[in-house]
């Protein structure tokens, strides 16, 4: 039987996993087998820039934490997995999705987005959402059309009023 110290260490790790999942907007479980240390370091650095991190836990400890949170991801807990933990919603998903496109050894398996289990298709949808700047540009482009239409209407109205005066 395992010693008390080992059991306590495992309990600490399980509670760390639970805290990471609870305090994150986006959690992505992915396989990294075949990536070099340099590639994993590059991914970690990109994620650190947006306040996210990659953690590697034993699947048995991850399963215990997920069971305590009443999240069923048992079918994905085989082989070497890593857990991306993001404080924000979109940026980490975009980064890992782009990285997976460039590195075929990395495969996204499943995620937890805002507390709900998200399939690979859902994660891809989130990854396709434009950045905040892109959304603001689209909004401004849409709004400028209304301003343009208003100015044309006012100009036509002014010309119509001038025509009545003559």
Kinemage of the C-alpha trace (Angstrom):
@kinemage 1
@onewidth
@group {chain A} dominant
@subgroup {mainchain}
@vectorlist {calphas} color= white
{ca unk a 1} P 0.000 0.000 0.000
{ca unk a 2} L 1.147 3.550 -0.706
{ca unk a 3} L 2.571 5.567 2.123
{ca unk a 4} L 0.710 8.471 3.719
{ca unk a 5} L 3.141 10.954 2.162
{ca unk a 6} L 2.479 9.673 -1.357
{ca unk a 7} L -1.291 9.693 -0.798
{ca unk a 8} L -1.138 13.258 0.528
{ca unk a 9} L 0.965 14.344 -2.454
{ca unk a 10} L -1.625 12.853 -4.793
{ca unk a 11} L -4.455 14.617 -2.939
{ca unk a 12} L -2.596 17.920 -3.322
{ca unk a 13} L -2.191 17.351 -7.057
{ca unk a 14} L -5.882 16.415 -7.451
{ca unk a 15} L -6.942 19.576 -5.594
{ca unk a 16} L -4.575 21.618 -7.813
{ca unk a 17} L -6.232 20.156 -10.911
{ca unk a 18} L -9.686 20.937 -9.505
{ca unk a 19} L -8.662 24.535 -8.734
{ca unk a 20} L -7.162 24.973 -12.201
{ca unk a 21} L -10.329 23.735 -13.894
{ca unk a 22} L -12.689 25.741 -11.669
{ca unk a 23} L -10.738 28.986 -12.100
{ca unk a 24} L -10.354 28.745 -15.877
{ca unk a 25} L -12.582 29.911 -18.701
{ca unk a 26} L -11.036 27.448 -21.140
{ca unk a 27} L -9.484 24.050 -20.486
{ca unk a 28} L -8.245 21.950 -23.392
{ca unk a 29} L -7.099 18.347 -23.163
{ca unk a 30} L -4.647 17.491 -25.931
{ca unk a 31} L -2.144 14.843 -26.940
{ca unk a 32} L 1.416 15.996 -27.375
{ca unk a 33} L 3.264 12.753 -28.089
{ca unk a 34} L 5.894 13.336 -30.755
{ca unk a 35} L 6.438 17.034 -30.062
{ca unk a 36} L 9.998 17.966 -29.230
{ca unk a 37} L 10.960 19.764 -26.041
{ca unk a 38} L 11.614 22.904 -28.103
{ca unk a 39} L 8.132 22.741 -29.649
{ca unk a 40} L 6.473 22.288 -26.248
{ca unk a 41} L 8.519 25.180 -24.879
{ca unk a 42} L 7.458 27.350 -27.809
{ca unk a 43} L 3.791 26.474 -27.179
{ca unk a 44} L 4.151 27.167 -23.457
{ca unk a 45} L 5.757 30.553 -24.156
{ca unk a 46} L 2.957 31.564 -26.532
{ca unk a 47} L 0.359 30.553 -23.968
{ca unk a 48} L 2.174 32.318 -21.131
{ca unk a 49} L 1.818 35.583 -23.064
{ca unk a 50} L -1.973 35.363 -22.688
{ca unk a 51} L -1.930 34.147 -19.080
{ca unk a 52} L -2.408 30.457 -19.867
{ca unk a 53} L -0.343 27.411 -19.068
{ca unk a 54} L 0.161 23.775 -19.993
{ca unk a 55} L 0.196 21.157 -17.264
{ca unk a 56} L 0.945 17.472 -17.596
{ca unk a 57} L -0.718 15.198 -15.043
{ca unk a 58} L -1.127 11.472 -14.714
{ca unk a 59} L -4.403 10.382 -16.272
{ca unk a 60} L -5.457 8.643 -13.047
{ca unk a 61} L -5.095 11.873 -11.055
{ca unk a 62} L -6.854 13.849 -13.758
{ca unk a 63} L -9.690 11.315 -13.733
{ca unk a 64} L -10.055 11.663 -9.949
{ca unk a 65} L -10.275 15.436 -10.241
{ca unk a 66} L -12.802 15.247 -13.083
{ca unk a 67} L -14.872 12.716 -11.124
{ca unk a 68} L -15.000 15.096 -8.166
{ca unk a 69} L -16.160 17.861 -10.520
{ca unk a 70} L -18.727 15.437 -12.030
{ca unk a 71} L -17.236 15.818 -15.508
{ca unk a 72} L -17.016 12.680 -17.637
{ca unk a 73} L -14.056 12.632 -20.016
{ca unk a 74} L -12.990 9.017 -19.420
{ca unk a 75} L -12.851 8.122 -23.119
{ca unk a 76} L -10.118 10.740 -23.660
{ca unk a 77} L -7.912 9.794 -20.712
{ca unk a 78} L -5.669 7.338 -22.508
{ca unk a 79} L -2.123 7.912 -23.600
{ca unk a 80} L 0.006 10.959 -22.882
{ca unk a 81} L -2.225 13.991 -22.387
{ca unk a 82} L -1.549 17.576 -21.461
{ca unk a 83} L -3.973 20.095 -20.031
{ca unk a 84} L -4.118 23.664 -21.271
{ca unk a 85} L -5.544 25.954 -18.605
{ca unk a 86} L -6.620 29.415 -19.761
{ca unk a 87} L -7.883 32.300 -17.670
{ca unk a 88} L -9.472 33.843 -20.766
{ca unk a 89} L -11.821 32.186 -23.213
{ca unk a 90} L -10.680 32.758 -26.774
{ca unk a 91} L -6.943 33.490 -26.839
{ca unk a 92} L -5.716 30.098 -25.554
{ca unk a 93} L -8.104 28.241 -27.864
{ca unk a 94} L -6.895 30.256 -30.850
{ca unk a 95} L -3.224 29.709 -29.979
{ca unk a 96} L -3.474 25.943 -29.526
{ca unk a 97} L -5.660 25.551 -32.620
{ca unk a 98} L -3.137 27.451 -34.752
{ca unk a 99} L -0.309 25.464 -33.210
{ca unk a 100} L -2.123 22.182 -33.952
{ca unk a 101} L -2.450 23.220 -37.618
{ca unk a 102} L 1.314 23.742 -37.857
{ca unk a 103} L 2.277 20.661 -35.812
{ca unk a 104} L 0.456 17.478 -36.767
{ca unk a 105} L 1.778 15.646 -33.693
{ca unk a 106} L -0.403 17.812 -31.445
{ca unk a 107} L -4.048 16.777 -31.436
{ca unk a 108} L -6.797 18.489 -29.505
{ca unk a 109} L -9.113 15.945 -27.917
{ca unk a 110} L -11.764 17.698 -25.820
{ca unk a 111} L -12.232 20.815 -23.756
{ca unk a 112} L -14.101 22.448 -20.932
{ca unk a 113} L -15.358 25.888 -21.889
{ca unk a 114} L -16.960 27.979 -19.149
{ca unk a 115} L -17.579 24.831 -17.102
{ca unk a 116} L -19.181 22.738 -19.859
{ca unk a 117} L -17.562 19.894 -21.788
{ca unk a 118} L -16.884 21.008 -25.358
{ca unk a 119} L -16.323 18.698 -28.306
{ca unk a 120} L -13.600 19.191 -30.887
{ca unk a 121} L -16.129 20.809 -33.252
{ca unk a 122} L -17.113 23.349 -30.590
{ca unk a 123} L -13.467 24.166 -29.943
{ca unk a 124} L -12.927 24.695 -33.683
{ca unk a 125} L -15.910 27.087 -33.753
{ca unk a 126} L -14.439 29.114 -30.912
{ca unk a 127} L -11.065 29.155 -32.679
{ca unk a 128} L -12.675 30.608 -35.808
{ca unk a 129} L -14.119 33.628 -33.982
{ca unk a 130} L -12.199 36.772 -34.984
{ca unk a 131} L -10.098 38.578 -32.411
{ca unk a 132} L -11.502 41.478 -30.409
{ca unk a 133} L -9.841 43.947 -32.760
{ca unk a 134} L -11.283 42.120 -35.760
{ca unk a 135} L -14.770 42.187 -34.248
{ca unk a 136} L -14.485 45.902 -33.495
{ca unk a 137} L -13.382 46.546 -37.077
{ca unk a 138} L -16.368 44.594 -38.373
{ca unk a 139} L -18.672 46.550 -36.059
{ca unk a 140} L -17.229 49.881 -37.184
{ca unk a 141} L -17.535 48.822 -40.826
{ca unk a 142} L -21.168 47.937 -40.307
{ca unk a 143} L -21.926 51.173 -38.466
{ca unk a 144} L -20.201 53.366 -41.041
{ca unk a 145} L -22.701 52.174 -43.638
{ca unk a 146} L -25.576 53.626 -41.572
{ca unk a 147} L -23.756 56.936 -41.180
{ca unk a 148} L -23.094 57.010 -44.928
{ca unk a 149} L -26.753 56.260 -45.714
{ca unk a 150} L -27.869 58.970 -43.266
{ca unk a 151} L -25.584 61.562 -44.840
{ca unk a 152} L -26.851 60.697 -48.344
{ca unk a 153} L -30.456 60.960 -47.135
{ca unk a 154} L -29.833 64.313 -45.462
{ca unk a 155} L -28.084 65.589 -48.585
{ca unk a 156} L -30.999 64.491 -50.805
{ca unk a 157} L -33.460 66.081 -48.398
{ca unk a 158} L -31.481 69.334 -48.398
{ca unk a 159} L -31.424 69.337 -52.203
{ca unk a 160} L -35.163 68.690 -52.253
{ca unk a 161} L -35.776 71.632 -49.911
{ca unk a 162} L -33.629 73.896 -52.099
{ca unk a 163} L -35.655 72.828 -55.139
{ca unk a 164} L -38.930 73.855 -53.437
{ca unk a 165} L -37.569 77.310 -52.591
{ca unk a 166} L -36.694 78.102 -56.218
